[in-house]
Amino acid sequence: MYKLVALDMDGTLLNSQKEISVRTKQAINDAREQGAHVVLASGRPLEGMADYLAQLGMTSNDDYVLSYNASLVQRVGNKEVIRKQIMKGSDAKNIASLSHDLGVFVHAFSPTRGLITPQNNTFTQHESTINGVEVTEIDFSELDNDEEIIKVMMVADSEILSAAIAQLPESLYEQYTIVQSAPFFLELLNPKSNKGAGVAMLAEHLNINPSEVICMGDAGNDHHMIEYAGLGVAMGNATEDTKALANHITDTNDNDGVAKVIEEFILMRS
């Protein structure tokens, strides 16, 4: 029996209108009533998930989220952090310098300053809008080397970002977990931080075996958890490399793909 379901949000739980369908809400509710834990695992901060968590009734201290691509694992109710693998100001400085050389924008999330960027841009503004957080412009050289930074992102038009990714030094992949969450977002995280590690930690916390876990996603930042899960699910709209890793491919996010997995594998509806 599957006891834990970890869901990516954008492109997975949410449809193209950034909404959770009625059928998906019902399936999640029924699974939770049956005793399964359902958690959201997203590149977003908790603030960017709050409205959706409220819609799903997942707002207590017994509910958890994996925020910032599992850099933080938190209880929803009191926001207690039960796992934290983050970065430092020195990392943000180094990545900002490299981003400048590669011709892409950069922004980062700070526990104290929120969403920060040396230069506001369309992509950082999009991040601000979807998460309901303000943007603060700050020269990253002003950051203290030991200041806590949750994650850093290179952001640009998809073609420009793809060209930059092709030029990243190999050593960077040894320093950080690097995942692409959208065609215009490249995320650099603490090397011990990824959704798979976050789900594994939470499963252990809840005394749940990997074989009892379902993880669903659509993009590169979901790969670690899809590989970890007893049932790793790719959405019908997922990238081809994501589908290649999955045990199961469901329908698209616009056609209740999440609900169909929960109905089949947890609720046992034909």
Buried (B, 14 or more C-beta within 10 A) or exposed (E): EBBBBBBBBBBBBBBEEEEBBEBBBBBBBBBBEEEBBBBBBBBBBBBBBBEBBEEBEBEEEEBBBBBBBBBBBBBBBEEEBEBBBBBBBBBBBBBBEBBBEBEBBBBBBBBEBBBBBBEBBEBBBBBBEEBEBEBBEBEBEEBEEEBBBBBBBBBBBEEBBBBBBEEBEEEEEEBBBBBBBBBBBBBBBBBEBBBBBBBBBBBEEBEBEBEBBBBBBBBBBBBBBBBBBBBBBBBBBBBEEBBEBBBBBBBBBBBBBBBBBBBBBBBEEE
